[in-house]
Amino acid sequence: MSKTITLTLSPKQAADVSYYTSEAARCVGVREDNIALVRVVKRSIDARRSPVKVNLSLELFIDNEPQPEPIHFDYGDVSHATQVVVVGSGPAGLFAALRLIELGYKPIILERGREVLPRKQDIAQINRNNAINPDSNYAFGAGGAGTFSDGKLFTRSKKRGDYNKALQTLVFHGASPEILYEAHPHIGTDRLPRIITNICEQIVRAGGEIHFESRVTGFEIKQGRIRGVRVGDTLVEGAAVVLATGHSAKDIYYTLHRDGVRLEAKAFAMGVRIEHPQRLIDSIQYHAPHRGDYLPAASYSLVNQVQGRGVYSFCMCPGGFIVPAMTSASESVVNGMSPSQRSSHWANSGLVTEIRVEDFAHLEAEYGPLAGLKYQQQLEQLARENGGEGQIAPAQRIGDFVRGKSSTSLPPTSYLPGLVCSRLDEWMPRLISDALREGIATFDRRMRGYMTNEGIVVGVESRTSTPVRIPRDKDTLQHPQVEGLYPTGEGAGYAGGIISAALDGERIADAIAQRKP
Ligand SMILES: Cc1cc2nc3c(=O)[nH]c(=O)nc-3n(C[C@H](O)[C@H](O)[C@H](O)COP(=O)(O)OP(=O)(O)OC[C@H]3O[C@@H](n4cnc5c(N)ncnc54)[C@H](O)[C@@H]3O)c2cc1C
């Protein structure tokens, strides 16, 4: 039997394998050369007080004890199996496809965007302030919004078994095994594209198909049953259709609505990206002027109620970059990401507030269940109008935003297209700006220095979640009106993040197999 122990160490000791191996040997009372393998099973940072400590749980394999098997998944040949159409190659679509293969179905993935490499070029163009390809950008393309994302792998899902399998699947396809034991696993935007490419290759090797630059424009629904989807004039048929198009595919919601497929308005969240110098966040969180050589860039997670409305930080990216995440030139949308080393000079985070269905009720008569989508679009267009040329985004210093003052200059930023001074406190809807301003003032009491003019707020963070739900039957997970149509992932309203979208995709594949189409 292996032995597991937890050591509380300084950051330097926790980074030194030979130090913690001999310390572990001493604690369990064995000679160090009897330890055949030492495996980290959990690592977390305790920064509640100074000095910061690292908790390291280790599994020790002594002498000839059997060691853990390497992670392995078998994907059999499905080239002649029953076809299932999967629309979208984000985490929900890709994990649905992998699971369909495990269950003996052949996934046919239709993806509007381009493969990883050409998509990288399209994204570089967006960062250089050139034209936006509406089908290939930070949201659309191989791997969906997950590919050029931050790659934090967190979920509130209670289904730990599936969660671990999802992490193992990522490791099998090239992610670092560290994600299996870090308390806050993170892949990083520099490593995700390779993993996504490996997953796509795996699907094709097993006999599945992936068609890039294939935007689905219509649904073939006859007598309450879906036969397939249309890509322009071509009909692609399948025994079931998995709809995993993400929350930025506004055209899909409009197409479904036009075809009479029931949709529901839902609450969501919008706000700004907030950016600070990373050294400031490090000094607040680690209670020291510098984080030193052994601690990672510090993060934070803040939440508060402002007049009964939730205000919270979202998708915090230590050592990261703010990125232009719009899908059309008429919008300004920002998001955040970081490389695996989290090495930039900035810390950014979404700072958002709840948007309730009643907040956009005035649009309901005209837009029905798409009223929230319209409300979201109005804010994105407002941000565009208040920004500069191309993807230049509107921004204000944090202190000025809270105090309702103009910023006459802006500090250096990670946002490559550039920023322009703007009164976000004036042009954002009051329900958003007031909640954020009060929220920031409260957060400053918890993290002294958070409300600083060294940092900025950038407009707008509007795509944290979808304002529309595509309903599904709670037992069969199909759309209640359309047999064979399986909405999944973030765009359908059942996930918020890479792992929860991936788990939802797998769940849908299981639901399809249960009905044996
Ligand atoms: C910059 C950034 C950073 C992020 N960082 C994190 C993070 O650190 N951690 C985290 O958990 N989440 C993060 N996210 C969110 C995460 O990426 C999403 O939650 C996740 O990708 C949702 O998965 P999905 O499969 O449901 O949808 P998506 O990933 O949005 O995928 C949908 C896919 O469908 C395709 N599609 C859309 N319409 C059509 C059509 N008509 N025909 C064919 N294909 C279509 C799109 O091109 C896209 O590839 C980040 C997002 C961004 C943009």
The ligand as an SDF file (V2000), in Angstrom:
LIG
                    3D

 53 58  0  0  0  0  0  0  0  0999 V2000
  -10.4470   34.7440  -23.6670 C   0  0  0  0  0  0  0  0  0  0  0  0
  -11.2470   33.6990  -22.9150 C   0  0  0  0  0  0  0  0  0  0  0  0
  -10.7270   33.1500  -21.7550 C   0  0  0  0  0  0  0  0  0  0  0  0
  -11.4380   32.1560  -21.0710 C   0  0  0  0  0  0  0  0  0  0  0  0
  -10.8470   31.5750  -19.9840 N   0  0  0  0  0  0  0  0  0  0  0  0
  -11.4710   30.5260  -19.3790 C   0  0  0  0  0  0  0  0  0  0  0  0
  -10.8440   29.8340  -18.3180 C   0  0  0  0  0  0  0  0  0  0  0  0
   -9.7300   30.1440  -17.9180 O   0  0  0  0  0  0  0  0  0  0  0  0
  -11.5050   28.8000  -17.7460 N   0  0  0  0  0  0  0  0  0  0  0  0
  -12.7440   28.4080  -18.1640 C   0  0  0  0  0  0  0  0  0  0  0  0
  -13.3000   27.4460  -17.6090 O   0  0  0  0  0  0  0  0  0  0  0  0
  -13.3640   29.0610  -19.1720 N   0  0  0  0  0  0  0  0  0  0  0  0
  -12.7510   30.0930  -19.8020 C   0  0  0  0  0  0  0  0  0  0  0  0
  -13.3600   30.7320  -20.8430 N   0  0  0  0  0  0  0  0  0  0  0  0
  -14.7130   30.3120  -21.1990 C   0  0  0  0  0  0  0  0  0  0  0  0
  -14.6840   28.9890  -21.9700 C   0  0  0  0  0  0  0  0  0  0  0  0
  -13.8350   29.0990  -23.0630 O   0  0  0  0  0  0  0  0  0  0  0  0
  -16.1010   28.6260  -22.3770 C   0  0  0  0  0  0  0  0  0  0  0  0
  -16.8630   28.5000  -21.2020 O   0  0  0  0  0  0  0  0  0  0  0  0
  -16.1560   27.3080  -23.1270 C   0  0  0  0  0  0  0  0  0  0  0  0
  -15.3170   27.3310  -24.2450 O   0  0  0  0  0  0  0  0  0  0  0  0
  -17.6020   26.9960  -23.5600 C   0  0  0  0  0  0  0  0  0  0  0  0
  -17.5950   25.8080  -24.2690 O   0  0  0  0  0  0  0  0  0  0  0  0
  -18.7020   25.4270  -25.3450 P   0  0  0  0  0  0  0  0  0  0  0  0
  -18.2040   24.2200  -26.0190 O   0  0  0  0  0  0  0  0  0  0  0  0
  -20.0230   25.3860  -24.6750 O   0  0  0  0  0  0  0  0  0  0  0  0
  -18.7630   26.6440  -26.3720 O   0  0  0  0  0  0  0  0  0  0  0  0
  -17.6210   27.3490  -27.2290 P   0  0  0  0  0  0  0  0  0  0  0  0
  -16.2820   27.0900  -26.6700 O   0  0  0  0  0  0  0  0  0  0  0  0
  -18.0600   28.7550  -27.3710 O   0  0  0  0  0  0  0  0  0  0  0  0
  -17.6660   26.6100  -28.6380 O   0  0  0  0  0  0  0  0  0  0  0  0
  -18.7040   26.7870  -29.5450 C   0  0  0  0  0  0  0  0  0  0  0  0
  -18.1860   26.4280  -30.9370 C   0  0  0  0  0  0  0  0  0  0  0  0
  -19.2910   26.3880  -31.8390 O   0  0  0  0  0  0  0  0  0  0  0  0
  -18.8890   26.9590  -33.0690 C   0  0  0  0  0  0  0  0  0  0  0  0
  -20.0800   27.4590  -33.7560 N   0  0  0  0  0  0  0  0  0  0  0  0
  -20.8870   28.4880  -33.4000 C   0  0  0  0  0  0  0  0  0  0  0  0
  -21.8890   28.6350  -34.2800 N   0  0  0  0  0  0  0  0  0  0  0  0
  -21.7240   27.6850  -35.2180 C   0  0  0  0  0  0  0  0  0  0  0  0
  -22.4270   27.3500  -36.4020 C   0  0  0  0  0  0  0  0  0  0  0  0
  -23.5140   28.0250  -36.7740 N   0  0  0  0  0  0  0  0  0  0  0  0
  -21.9680   26.3160  -37.1420 N   0  0  0  0  0  0  0  0  0  0  0  0
  -20.8580   25.6200  -36.7910 C   0  0  0  0  0  0  0  0  0  0  0  0
  -20.1420   25.9150  -35.6730 N   0  0  0  0  0  0  0  0  0  0  0  0
  -20.5700   26.9250  -34.8980 C   0  0  0  0  0  0  0  0  0  0  0  0
  -17.9490   28.0820  -32.6750 C   0  0  0  0  0  0  0  0  0  0  0  0
  -17.1010   28.4550  -33.7400 O   0  0  0  0  0  0  0  0  0  0  0  0
  -17.2050   27.4400  -31.5140 C   0  0  0  0  0  0  0  0  0  0  0  0
  -16.0430   26.7880  -31.9480 O   0  0  0  0  0  0  0  0  0  0  0  0
  -12.6890   31.7290  -21.5420 C   0  0  0  0  0  0  0  0  0  0  0  0
  -13.2300   32.3040  -22.7170 C   0  0  0  0  0  0  0  0  0  0  0  0
  -12.5040   33.2630  -23.4030 C   0  0  0  0  0  0  0  0  0  0  0  0
  -13.0890   33.8610  -24.6670 C   0  0  0  0  0  0  0  0  0  0  0  0
  1  2  1  0
  2  3  1  0
  2 52  2  0
  3  4  2  0
  4  5  1  0
  4 50  1  0
  5  6  2  0
  6  7  1  0
  6 13  1  0
  7  8  2  0
  7  9  1  0
  9 10  1  0
 10 11  2  0
 10 12  1  0
 12 13  2  0
 13 14  1  0
 14 15  1  0
 14 50  1  0
 15 16  1  0
 16 17  1  0
 16 18  1  0
 18 19  1  0
 18 20  1  0
 20 21  1  0
 20 22  1  0
 22 23  1  0
 23 24  1  0
 24 25  2  0
 24 26  1  0
 24 27  1  0
 27 28  1  0
 28 29  2  0
 28 30  1  0
 28 31  1  0
 31 32  1  0
 32 33  1  0
 33 34  1  0
 33 48  1  0
 34 35  1  0
 35 36  1  0
 35 46  1  0
 36 37  1  0
 36 45  1  0
 37 38  2  0
 38 39  1  0
 39 40  1  0
 39 45  2  0
 40 41  1  0
 40 42  2  0
 42 43  1  0
 43 44  2  0
 44 45  1  0
 46 47  1  0
 46 48  1  0
 48 49  1  0
 50 51  2  0
 51 52  1  0
 52 53  1  0
M  END
$$$$
